[in-house]
Amino acid sequence: MKYRPEIDGLRTVAVVPVILFHAGFSAFSGGFVGVDVFFVISGYLITTLLLQDLERGRFSLLDFYERRIRRILPALCLVVALCFPAAWVLMLPDQYRDFSQSVAAVALFVSNVLFWLESGYFAGAAELKPLLHTWSLAVEEQYYVFFPVLLAFLWRFGRRTTVIVLVVLTLASLLSTEWAWRFARTANFYLIPFRIWELLAGSLCAIAMRHREIPGHALLGGLGLAMICAAILLFDEATPFPSLYALLPVGGSCLVILFARRGTLPAKLLSTAPFVGIGLISYSAYLWHQPLFAFARLASPFAPSSLVMLFLSAVSLGAAFLSWRFVEQPFRKRGAPFLSKRRNIFAMAGIAGIALMGAGGVGHLRDGFPNRFEPGLDAILAVPDEWWSKRAACHVEDVPKPHPIEDCIMRAGHPGIDVALIGDSHSLAISEVVQADLRARGLTSYAVSYTGCIGLPGFYRVDVDASHQCARHNRETLAFIRDTDIETVVLTSRFPLYLYGTRFDNGEGGEEPGDPVWIDLVTERDTPAGRTDPARRARVLDAYRSGILALLEDVNVVLVYPIPEAGWNVVRYAVHETISGQAGRLEISTDIDAYRDRTAEIVDLFDDLDHPNLRKVDPGRILCDTLVPDRCVNAFGDMVLYRDEDHLSYAGAAFLAPAIGEAVEDLARSAATIPVTGERAR
């Protein structure tokens, strides 16, 4: 195949924005589309090589997979192997367990499936997963499993038949991704049926150029580059992706491949030494950047500065050059006698795969090796799993089952119920401790919560697919409450998150990573551009008010004000402090003003609510400006009050439980004087 330096230049256009996007530079908010550019390039190059072999009558799957092994595995195995020492030192047991699972998945080229299954509200932050970026390699390798066989079969029937079939597959995949971003967003991002059209687009370019001289066209080639750049600069995490929006970077890549030919201005630009140089090491650069970024973030409870991330971006290029020069090149060029034999390459690949799967399996089975740390850290390290491992049977993470509330009650075995604890995972975090307090007061209770779902009627999540049935869950929950003898509801949710869509920035270097979270009224579907509109906030606040008042028509309500968010992983911070010599005298806290700014609109709303059936519990008055003046406490002495960035631990919930229990008792004492209204009155 004739070498085209402009294709290496296009690789640079793909990899640099990806690196800078993952480094957190907002100017490259759409840098993730670099992966889509890579998919097009890969489809083009692989198909060109396959067609060359087919036409010469020397097509061989063994030859093909040998080339893939030489190209992909050596540098990948090196990077994964070097991740182990850093993971051993920097990762908490649950993080190391997840890392081990990803290592095994990488060895099997199914990491995209693993990260799809891991995704969700409780998944570890993407920025802290060293091997998250390998999902795209898995997609490519899965493509390479079936595409060579399919192409070899179709080619027998001629170019026309081949093109027709591949175009149909491309359109089917494109249409499926347009459906899936609405109804199966995570699968849409990670899984090959929704990505294959991008690789096929590159394959179709290769077929179009086979034995046909497509003349260079500076305008069309330049348009292609402009389309890619527009996607990089204009797209962001709120852009539905992949979807028809992906036609911008994918179509732009195709235009560059087809028309940015030698002699055109775009080709001259892409063929300059800096573009070609980075393009040559782009695969290694892609491999190196995510582990470097992830371990830098793991090394401290504080987010790395932009300067640090820029430095690490440069380091990733330096490491990429070394691995390209001393690992990639010798294997690809058969530089040593041992590397020239196919059986040795396959044997090495098998041994490496088994070794990675074994190491990953051991890390998973040993639960992340908690004994790596000093004995004094045991109590801290147990915090992340304490309530998650013992969670109530009625916490919903996925699609609610039919009659989930009835199922919950039957499992709980309660003959009668006085109190229902409802809300999202913030409710789950405190439920077990609050229920224990209520039992001590002679009250029965049950807790039902749903990931990322306010326990009020009329809301749904707009940032996830249709499987998240928040509105249905709330309808069934509230209908059950109305139809039973439940007297009091305790409502706890992460209200600021859904109001603003952004996670908490504590202003002290601990901004919590994660995608925006959007929840809104069932009758008001947001567009991405409208989610930050002040009118939307007013609408959501009004719905908070009306939803709470609607509850009060049927039951007593204990309204829990927003629980202070920490904004950094408190457990990791506590481990860092303890190892640094702070054992037994922890003091981790955040500025009370950051909490007040974050919750001001919601607190004002809740303060204004007045109803005889209503009692209020304000965690801010309990956890802030008490143990530490002018601060909201996250950990103190030997107590770690949070399991992560925002969910309370058992110790943290213990601070709130008495106040909630007292509020429930106060409502019970005053029940004789509270008028019965709503459906129960009828």
Secondary structure as UniProt FT lines:
FT   HELIX           5..22
FT   TURN            23..24
FT   HELIX           26..28
FT   TURN            29..30
FT   HELIX           31..33
FT   HELIX           34..55
FT   TURN            56..57
FT   HELIX           61..90
FT   HELIX           93..107
FT   TURN            108..109
FT   HELIX           111..118
FT   TURN            121..122
FT   HELIX           126..128
FT   TURN            130..131
FT   HELIX           132..134
FT   HELIX           135..155
FT   TURN            156..157
FT   HELIX           159..183
FT   HELIX           185..190
FT   HELIX           192..194
FT   HELIX           196..209
FT   TURN            210..211
FT   HELIX           218..234
FT   TURN            237..238
FT   HELIX           244..246
FT   HELIX           247..259
FT   TURN            262..263
FT   HELIX           265..270
FT   HELIX           273..280
FT   HELIX           282..298
FT   HELIX           306..323
FT   HELIX           324..328
FT   HELIX           329..332
FT   TURN            333..334
FT   HELIX           337..340
FT   HELIX           342..365
FT   TURN            366..368
FT   HELIX           370..372
FT   HELIX           375..377
FT   HELIX           378..381
FT   HELIX           383..389
FT   TURN            393..394
FT   STRAND          395..396
FT   HELIX           404..412
FT   STRAND          419..423
FT   HELIX           425..440
FT   TURN            441..442
FT   STRAND          445..450
FT   TURN            451..452
FT   TURN            457..458
FT   STRAND          459..461
FT   TURN            466..467
FT   HELIX           470..482
FT   STRAND          488..492
FT   HELIX           495..500
FT   STRAND          519..521
FT   TURN            522..523
FT   HELIX           528..530
FT   TURN            531..532
FT   HELIX           534..552
FT   TURN            553..554
FT   STRAND          556..560
FT   HELIX           570..577
FT   HELIX           578..582
FT   TURN            583..584
FT   STRAND          586..591
FT   HELIX           592..608
FT   TURN            612..613
FT   STRAND          614..617
FT   HELIX           619..623
FT   TURN            629..630
FT   STRAND          631..637
FT   STRAND          639..640
FT   HELIX           650..669
FT   HELIX           671..673
FT   HELIX           678..681
//
